[in-house]
Each structure stands twice: as C-alpha cells, then as structure tokens.
Amino acid sequence: MSIKEIQEEIIDEFSMFDDWMQRYEYIIELGKSLPIIDESKKVDENIIKGCQSKVWLFSELHGDKIRYTADSDAILTKGIVALLLRVFSEQTPKDILAADTNFIDEIGLKEHLSPTRANGLVSMVKQIKMYAIAQQAKMTN
C-alpha cells in the first residue's frame, strides 16, 4: 500500500469518531500494536530529541524498504508514533522523503495536542525522514 493510501485510510478511520476523547482512545489502542523496539536499541542515540516523553526510534533496511520500530514511556505518545510508523514503515526512503504529512492536519491531531506534544510530533516526523536520508545513502554506497 502506498503512503498516500495509508494516510487516506487513517483520515477515514478518524472521521468515524464523534469526538476527540474517542480519537485519543483510538490512538492509545494503536500504541498497543506498535512494533516494539528491541531492548538493545533503547539507547540514547535512538531517543528523539524534542519530545516531552521518551521516544525511541530505530530503523533498518529490509531490501529497499525501511522498517521502523519504536517505543515510548507515555501511552498517548506511543500511539502517535504507532500512527506514524503505520504510514512510513515498510516504504522506500525515496517515498518517505517525498511524502507530505498533511494527514496529520486533516485528522486534526496537531491542534488537539499540547504544544510540547505537538513539537514532539514534528520531531518524530523529522527523525523518520532523517533515518530515510541515512538509509538512502547506505543504498547508494
């Protein structure tokens, strides 16, 4: 499935909820399905800077696609990172770098987060794209 198709699927899912309490519950549920990062990858160099809570993100190349794993010590943050990994994991670096993140605004996520969590969300997207740049560089070497 393409990044755009996954984003549209997420927009559809979020439109089914009547209010933000239901959306928060859904995000928390998503966090429970997060592909958990290996304990050995929970090191400082994999912590996303700019997040209020601790978020570890790791990427590895599988063929020409990047597989991300992550974890967080906060349940809502874990759900947010799970949402992002659903979009960007198992995609090529080229597609990840070309993708926009308008779906975040379309589901209203950023405006329903505290300023520090919204900054953390931006930091997560930035780190996902930085890993894509690094993995793309590995592929061309």
Backbone as ProteinMPNN parsed JSONL, in Angstrom:
{"seq_chain_A": "MSIKEIQEEIIDEFSMFDDWMQRYEYIIELGKSLPIIDESKKVDENIIKGCQSKVWLFSELHGDKIRYTADSDAILTKGIVALLLRVFSEQTPKDILAADTNFIDEIGLKEHLSPTRANGLVSMVKQIKMYAIAQQAKMTN", "coords_chain_A": {"N_chain_A": [[0.838, -1.183, 0.0], [0.526, 2.245, -0.766], [2.04, 5.232, 0.669], [0.317, 7.439, 0.535], [-2.175, 6.135, 0.242], [-2.37, 4.802, 2.694], [-2.428, 7.0, 4.41], [-4.89, 8.133, 3.625], [-6.596, 6.115, 4.454], [-6.275, 6.314, 7.218], [-7.315, 8.891, 7.661], [-9.983, 8.4, 6.969], [-10.628, 6.539, 9.014], [-10.397, 8.152, 11.322], [-12.45, 9.945, 10.847], [-14.678, 8.575, 11.557], [-15.107, 8.832, 14.241], [-16.85, 10.578, 16.822], [-15.966, 12.485, 18.666], [-13.063, 14.016, 20.285], [-12.238, 12.573, 22.52], [-12.821, 9.921, 21.908], [-11.119, 9.639, 19.748], [-8.605, 9.972, 20.977], [-8.627, 7.668, 22.581], [-8.559, 5.766, 20.571], [-6.051, 6.297, 19.425], [-4.438, 5.594, 21.589], [-5.02, 2.866, 21.675], [-3.856, 2.119, 19.226], [-1.214, 2.394, 19.902], [-0.746, 0.12, 21.364], [-0.349, -1.753, 19.456], [2.057, -1.251, 18.402], [5.074, -1.929, 16.651], [7.353, -3.204, 18.636], [10.404, -1.869, 19.74], [13.597, -3.396, 19.881], [15.028, -4.194, 23.005], [17.788, -3.713, 23.172], [18.104, -1.601, 21.485], [17.178, 0.551, 22.774], [18.655, 3.001, 23.392], [20.489, 6.03, 24.115], [21.193, 7.296, 21.668], [19.089, 6.671, 20.016], [16.947, 8.035, 20.956], [14.39, 10.347, 20.45], [14.939, 13.684, 20.073], [13.406, 16.533, 21.503], [10.969, 15.635, 22.254], [8.515, 15.46, 24.785], [8.055, 13.23, 26.38], [9.871, 10.113, 26.694], [10.954, 8.815, 23.662], [11.877, 6.221, 21.663], [13.345, 5.494, 18.58], [14.025, 3.417, 15.882], [15.604, 2.381, 12.885], [15.846, 0.085, 10.167], [17.149, -1.294, 7.169], [15.357, -3.287, 4.945], [15.697, -5.075, 2.286], [14.764, -2.9, -0.178], [13.307, -1.295, 1.427], [12.412, 0.564, 4.366], [12.259, -0.462, 7.693], [10.742, 0.507, 10.561], [11.009, 0.609, 14.111], [9.746, 1.256, 17.376], [9.312, 2.818, 20.621], [7.745, 4.144, 23.556], [7.599, 5.895, 26.685], [5.202, 6.916, 27.362], [1.691, 6.561, 27.064], [-0.031, 7.873, 25.176], [1.774, 9.099, 23.456], [3.054, 6.848, 22.492], [1.023, 5.827, 20.923], [0.828, 7.836, 18.997], [3.323, 7.67, 17.712], [3.025, 5.1, 16.745], [1.047, 5.493, 14.852], [2.425, 7.08, 12.989], [4.428, 5.251, 12.21], [2.888, 3.343, 10.995], [2.272, 4.62, 8.653], [4.83, 5.198, 7.504], [6.622, 3.019, 7.817], [8.038, 0.151, 6.204], [8.296, 1.267, 3.679], [9.922, 2.791, 0.83], [13.006, 4.686, 1.076], [12.997, 6.865, -0.702], [10.228, 7.28, -1.22], [9.378, 7.903, 1.366], [10.745, 10.286, 1.857], [9.609, 11.898, -0.093], [7.01, 12.09, 0.702], [4.179, 13.887, 1.993], [2.913, 15.256, 5.087], [0.313, 15.944, 5.481], [-1.936, 14.592, 6.321], [-1.89, 14.559, 9.078], [-2.717, 17.103, 9.825], [-5.218, 17.02, 8.625], [-6.632, 15.113, 10.129], [-6.724, 16.517, 12.398], [-4.931, 16.273, 14.443], [-2.57, 17.669, 15.4], [-3.603, 20.096, 16.374], [-5.001, 19.241, 18.572], [-3.236, 18.51, 20.47], [-1.044, 19.118, 23.239], [1.179, 21.979, 23.265], [3.856, 21.056, 23.691], [3.651, 18.338, 23.09], [2.863, 18.526, 20.428], [5.174, 19.637, 19.334], [6.833, 17.476, 19.774], [5.688, 15.628, 18.029], [6.32, 16.784, 15.554], [9.084, 16.524, 15.758], [9.288, 13.731, 15.72], [8.45, 13.107, 13.091], [10.448, 14.433, 11.698], [12.707, 12.948, 12.507], [12.094, 10.423, 11.456], [12.283, 11.026, 8.745], [14.976, 11.78, 8.647], [16.245, 9.351, 9.191], [15.451, 8.061, 6.863], [16.922, 9.452, 4.943], [19.503, 8.714, 5.75], [19.402, 5.916, 5.368], [18.933, 5.813, 2.646], [21.317, 6.817, 1.699], [23.008, 4.732, 2.438], [22.107, 2.789, 0.676], [22.96, 3.714, -1.785], [25.648, 3.544, -1.653]], "CA_chain_A": [[0.0, 0.0, 0.0], [1.342, 3.465, -0.822], [1.934, 6.146, 1.809], [-0.911, 8.222, 0.342], [-3.332, 5.26, 0.524], [-2.415, 4.582, 4.148], [-2.868, 8.267, 5.006], [-6.322, 8.27, 3.368], [-7.246, 5.145, 5.32], [-6.254, 6.893, 8.566], [-8.277, 10.004, 7.651], [-11.313, 7.762, 7.021], [-10.821, 5.967, 10.348], [-10.61, 9.227, 12.29], [-13.727, 10.606, 10.582], [-15.749, 7.763, 12.146], [-15.286, 9.17, 15.652], [-17.633, 11.789, 17.051], [-15.25, 13.498, 19.438], [-11.634, 13.771, 20.475], [-11.984, 11.548, 23.535], [-12.806, 8.649, 21.182], [-9.892, 9.621, 18.934], [-7.481, 9.71, 21.881], [-8.695, 6.245, 22.938], [-8.125, 5.017, 19.384], [-4.597, 6.483, 19.324], [-3.849, 4.781, 22.653], [-5.141, 1.48, 21.2], [-2.839, 1.938, 18.192], [0.066, 2.262, 20.599], [-0.601, -1.261, 21.83], [0.046, -2.593, 18.312], [3.339, -0.731, 17.923], [6.162, -2.915, 16.564], [8.229, -2.794, 19.735], [11.842, -1.786, 19.504], [14.406, -4.334, 20.653], [15.576, -3.531, 24.208], [19.173, -3.285, 22.919], [18.06, -0.362, 20.691], [16.71, 1.633, 23.651], [19.85, 3.732, 23.813], [20.356, 7.478, 23.962], [21.284, 7.764, 20.28], [17.81, 6.427, 19.351], [15.906, 8.852, 21.577], [14.026, 11.511, 19.629], [15.094, 14.948, 20.798], [12.279, 17.43, 21.291], [9.741, 15.023, 22.767], [8.312, 15.63, 26.219], [8.289, 11.907, 26.962], [10.945, 9.402, 25.997], [10.559, 8.064, 22.471], [12.996, 5.595, 20.974], [13.009, 5.147, 17.203], [15.124, 2.719, 15.225], [15.264, 1.976, 11.518], [16.783, -0.782, 9.451], [16.792, -1.539, 5.777], [14.974, -4.651, 4.546], [15.615, -4.921, 0.831], [14.818, -1.46, -0.496], [12.335, -0.621, 2.291], [12.832, 0.814, 5.746], [11.377, -0.947, 8.753], [10.932, 1.268, 11.793], [10.449, 0.119, 15.368], [9.779, 2.366, 18.327], [8.64, 2.655, 21.905], [7.676, 5.374, 24.335], [7.196, 5.669, 28.071], [3.89, 7.55, 27.545], [0.751, 5.798, 26.224], [-0.529, 8.647, 24.031], [2.918, 9.262, 22.557], [3.25, 5.543, 21.873], [0.001, 5.753, 19.881], [1.179, 8.784, 17.924], [4.433, 7.1, 16.946], [2.468, 3.935, 16.035], [0.345, 6.055, 13.69], [3.457, 7.478, 12.026], [5.099, 4.063, 11.676], [1.941, 2.7, 10.081], [2.391, 5.346, 7.376], [6.166, 5.253, 6.911], [7.39, 1.773, 7.863], [7.89, -0.722, 5.025], [8.278, 2.111, 2.485], [11.276, 3.101, 0.373], [13.475, 6.001, 1.518], [12.56, 7.864, -1.685], [8.811, 7.572, -0.979], [9.261, 8.557, 2.674], [11.226, 11.667, 1.722], [8.699, 12.639, -0.975], [5.666, 12.143, 1.292], [3.809, 15.001, 2.867], [2.274, 14.793, 6.32], [-0.943, 16.693, 5.597], [-2.958, 13.797, 7.008], [-1.844, 14.936, 10.497], [-3.6, 18.266, 9.946], [-6.57, 16.633, 8.22], [-7.328, 14.447, 11.234], [-6.78, 17.491, 13.49], [-4.108, 15.794, 15.555], [-1.663, 18.672, 15.963], [-4.335, 21.116, 17.132], [-5.547, 18.646, 19.788], [-2.127, 18.119, 21.339], [-0.413, 20.228, 23.953], [2.297, 22.493, 22.453], [5.058, 20.222, 23.788], [3.4, 17.104, 22.335], [2.865, 18.893, 19.005], [6.593, 19.745, 18.98], [7.328, 16.101, 19.749], [5.181, 15.046, 16.784], [7.171, 17.33, 14.488], [10.401, 15.895, 15.934], [9.18, 12.334, 15.281], [8.423, 13.105, 11.623], [11.784, 14.845, 11.27], [13.626, 11.834, 12.728], [11.742, 9.394, 10.468], [12.844, 11.469, 7.461], [16.434, 11.738, 8.763], [16.607, 7.948, 9.008], [15.259, 7.734, 5.44], [18.088, 10.015, 4.249], [20.662, 7.874, 6.104], [19.247, 4.607, 4.73], [19.083, 6.031, 1.202], [22.76, 6.965, 1.485], [23.575, 3.376, 2.515], [21.707, 2.051, -0.524], [23.695, 4.18, -2.961], [27.085, 3.26, -1.465]], "C_chain_A": [[0.883, 1.246, 0.0], [1.125, 4.324, 0.427], [0.623, 6.927, 1.723], [-2.157, 7.394, 0.678], [-3.486, 5.011, 2.02], [-2.916, 5.842, 4.845], [-4.376, 8.458, 4.809], [-7.13, 7.315, 4.24], [-7.34, 5.695, 6.751], [-7.26, 8.038, 8.67], [-9.702, 9.45, 7.745], [-11.607, 7.212, 8.414], [-11.139, 7.056, 11.367], [-11.943, 9.94, 12.076], [-14.904, 9.826, 11.185], [-16.031, 8.129, 13.609], [-15.986, 10.513, 15.799], [-16.854, 12.884, 17.771], [-13.804, 13.092, 19.674], [-11.324, 12.771, 21.564], [-11.91, 10.172, 22.855], [-11.536, 8.53, 20.332], [-8.664, 9.343, 19.792], [-7.446, 8.237, 22.27], [-8.193, 5.383, 21.784], [-6.602, 5.097, 19.229], [-3.888, 5.627, 20.376], [-3.901, 3.295, 22.267], [-4.076, 1.172, 20.146], [-1.466, 1.703, 18.819], [0.326, 0.842, 21.067], [-0.162, -2.193, 20.703], [1.392, -2.163, 17.721], [4.379, -1.844, 17.817], [7.266, -2.491, 17.537], [9.707, -2.888, 19.351], [12.55, -2.81, 20.402], [15.031, -3.572, 21.824], [16.99, -2.996, 23.98], [19.235, -1.983, 22.122], [17.554, 0.824, 21.514], [17.916, 2.332, 24.266], [19.661, 5.211, 23.495], [20.368, 7.94, 22.504], [19.986, 7.526, 19.497], [16.644, 7.189, 19.978], [15.656, 10.067, 20.68], [14.11, 12.758, 20.497], [13.872, 15.823, 20.493], [10.947, 16.853, 21.738], [9.701, 15.187, 24.282], [8.571, 14.31, 26.942], [9.424, 11.238, 26.194], [10.363, 8.624, 24.826], [11.834, 7.54, 21.822], [12.526, 5.218, 19.584], [14.238, 4.533, 16.556], [14.675, 2.337, 13.823], [16.308, 1.012, 10.997], [16.224, -1.053, 8.072], [16.478, -3.016, 5.57], [14.734, -4.594, 3.055], [15.755, -3.449, 0.507], [13.841, -0.662, 0.367], [12.876, -0.477, 3.702], [11.783, 0.251, 6.697], [11.737, -0.168, 10.012], [10.353, 0.488, 12.964], [10.611, 1.25, 16.374], [9.15, 1.948, 19.646], [8.624, 4.017, 22.588], [7.253, 5.02, 25.751], [5.84, 6.323, 28.367], [2.886, 6.915, 26.57], [0.243, 6.58, 25.013], [0.584, 8.82, 22.991], [3.197, 7.965, 21.809], [2.253, 5.364, 20.714], [0.318, 6.654, 18.703], [2.311, 8.209, 17.066], [3.964, 5.859, 16.175], [1.752, 4.385, 14.761], [1.348, 6.433, 12.596], [4.149, 6.267, 11.402], [4.187, 3.297, 10.728], [2.052, 3.325, 8.691], [3.755, 5.105, 6.731], [6.974, 3.955, 6.939], [7.059, 0.915, 6.649], [7.706, 0.078, 3.729], [9.719, 2.376, 2.066], [11.7, 4.471, 0.899], [12.97, 7.121, 0.592], [11.102, 8.274, -1.441], [8.601, 8.296, 0.345], [9.655, 10.024, 2.555], [10.29, 12.515, 0.867], [7.322, 12.861, -0.34], [5.422, 13.419, 2.082], [3.142, 14.418, 4.109], [0.974, 15.565, 6.559], [-2.025, 15.931, 6.341], [-3.017, 14.141, 8.502], [-2.768, 16.126, 10.738], [-5.044, 17.892, 9.621], [-7.327, 15.904, 9.323], [-7.388, 15.353, 12.468], [-5.89, 17.15, 14.671], [-3.291, 16.9, 16.21], [-2.407, 19.69, 16.831], [-4.952, 20.578, 18.422], [-4.459, 18.105, 20.715], [-1.624, 19.347, 22.084], [0.751, 20.719, 23.091], [3.544, 21.615, 22.514], [4.867, 18.903, 23.041], [3.405, 17.377, 20.834], [4.304, 19.04, 18.511], [7.213, 18.364, 18.875], [6.912, 15.388, 18.47], [6.027, 15.493, 15.602], [8.559, 16.689, 14.554], [10.392, 14.442, 15.465], [9.228, 12.247, 13.754], [9.809, 13.445, 11.086], [12.774, 13.686, 11.387], [13.358, 10.69, 11.737], [12.37, 9.746, 9.118], [14.376, 11.46, 7.491], [16.94, 10.303, 8.584], [16.477, 7.543, 7.539], [16.439, 8.251, 4.621], [19.32, 9.117, 4.486], [20.576, 6.52, 5.395], [19.404, 4.715, 3.215], [20.563, 6.145, 0.844], [23.447, 5.6, 1.513], [23.298, 2.592, 1.241], [22.545, 2.446, -1.74], [25.204, 3.932, -2.829], [27.401, 1.812, -1.762]], "O_chain_A": [[1.891, 1.284, 0.705], [0.14, 4.152, 1.147], [-0.094, 7.061, 2.715], [-3.083, 7.891, 1.319], [-4.598, 5.012, 2.547], [-3.732, 5.764, 5.763], [-5.065, 8.898, 5.73], [-8.215, 7.659, 4.71], [-8.371, 5.551, 7.408], [-7.98, 8.14, 9.663], [-10.526, 9.963, 8.502], [-12.707, 7.395, 8.936], [-12.048, 6.899, 12.182], [-12.509, 10.484, 13.024], [-16.004, 10.365, 11.308], [-17.079, 7.773, 14.149], [-15.76, 11.447, 15.03], [-17.06, 14.07, 17.515], [-13.376, 11.994, 19.32], [-10.251, 12.168, 21.55], [-11.046, 9.358, 23.183], [-10.956, 7.451, 20.215], [-7.784, 8.578, 19.396], [-6.38, 7.621, 22.291], [-7.491, 4.395, 21.994], [-5.947, 4.096, 18.94], [-2.862, 5.009, 20.09], [-2.945, 2.556, 22.503], [-3.467, 0.102, 20.164], [-0.666, 0.912, 18.319], [1.474, 0.408, 21.156], [0.337, -3.29, 20.957], [1.806, -2.654, 16.67], [4.561, -2.616, 18.758], [8.009, -1.543, 17.283], [10.165, -3.849, 18.732], [12.138, -3.048, 21.537], [15.505, -2.448, 21.659], [17.357, -1.955, 24.524], [20.278, -1.33, 22.078], [17.502, 1.953, 21.026], [18.161, 2.267, 25.471], [18.79, 5.589, 22.712], [19.642, 8.865, 22.139], [19.797, 8.111, 18.431], [15.493, 7.012, 19.579], [16.591, 10.722, 20.218], [13.437, 12.867, 21.522], [13.374, 15.845, 19.367], [9.91, 17.506, 21.614], [10.718, 15.067, 24.965], [9.225, 14.279, 27.985], [9.876, 11.746, 25.168], [9.402, 7.871, 24.981], [12.74, 8.3, 21.48], [11.431, 4.68, 19.422], [15.346, 5.059, 16.667], [13.51, 2.009, 13.601], [17.489, 1.102, 11.332], [15.014, -1.044, 7.843], [17.249, -3.886, 5.976], [13.691, -4.122, 2.604], [16.747, -2.818, 0.872], [13.57, 0.504, 0.083], [13.683, -1.282, 4.167], [10.583, 0.463, 6.523], [12.881, -0.183, 10.467], [9.341, -0.201, 12.831], [11.498, 2.093, 16.242], [8.547, 0.882, 19.767], [9.389, 4.916, 22.241], [6.633, 3.984, 25.99], [5.379, 6.286, 29.508], [3.19, 6.75, 25.388], [0.099, 6.009, 23.932], [0.345, 8.699, 21.79], [3.538, 7.987, 20.626], [2.598, 4.821, 19.664], [0.104, 6.281, 17.549], [2.253, 8.26, 15.838], [4.451, 5.594, 15.076], [1.844, 3.731, 13.722], [1.136, 6.138, 11.42], [4.425, 6.257, 10.202], [4.654, 2.676, 9.773], [1.939, 2.634, 7.679], [3.828, 4.836, 5.532], [7.918, 3.804, 6.163], [5.942, 0.95, 6.133], [7.042, -0.38, 2.799], [10.639, 2.202, 2.867], [10.85, 5.327, 1.144], [12.567, 8.187, 1.057], [10.776, 9.461, -1.453], [7.759, 9.188, 0.447], [8.976, 10.9, 3.091], [10.187, 13.723, 1.077], [6.558, 13.715, -0.789], [6.313, 13.955, 2.74], [2.845, 13.225, 4.163], [0.588, 15.806, 7.703], [-2.927, 16.533, 6.925], [-4.074, 14.027, 9.122], [-3.507, 16.161, 11.722], [-5.979, 18.379, 10.257], [-8.542, 16.061, 9.442], [-8.021, 15.006, 13.465], [-6.073, 17.675, 15.769], [-3.314, 17.055, 17.432], [-1.917, 20.097, 17.884], [-5.381, 21.356, 19.274], [-4.74, 17.335, 21.633], [-1.764, 20.475, 21.611], [1.264, 19.961, 22.267], [4.224, 21.442, 21.502], [5.807, 18.399, 22.427], [3.892, 16.559, 20.054], [4.625, 18.619, 17.4], [8.026, 18.109, 17.987], [7.694, 14.631, 17.894], [6.405, 14.685, 14.754], [9.139, 16.352, 13.522], [11.369, 13.97, 14.883], [9.949, 11.423, 13.192], [10.287, 12.822, 10.138], [13.581, 13.461, 10.485], [14.296, 10.065, 11.24], [12.919, 8.882, 8.434], [15.01, 11.168, 6.477], [17.942, 10.072, 7.907], [17.292, 6.775, 7.028], [16.907, 7.571, 3.708], [20.069, 8.807, 3.559], [21.58, 6.032, 4.876], [19.947, 3.813, 2.578], [21.005, 5.633, -0.185], [24.351, 5.335, 0.721], [24.142, 1.824, 0.778], [22.809, 1.622, -2.616], [25.946, 4.096, -3.797], [28.556, 1.398, -1.657]]}, "name": "protein", "num_of_chains": 1, "seq": "MSIKEIQEEIIDEFSMFDDWMQRYEYIIELGKSLPIIDESKKVDENIIKGCQSKVWLFSELHGDKIRYTADSDAILTKGIVALLLRVFSEQTPKDILAADTNFIDEIGLKEHLSPTRANGLVSMVKQIKMYAIAQQAKMTN"}
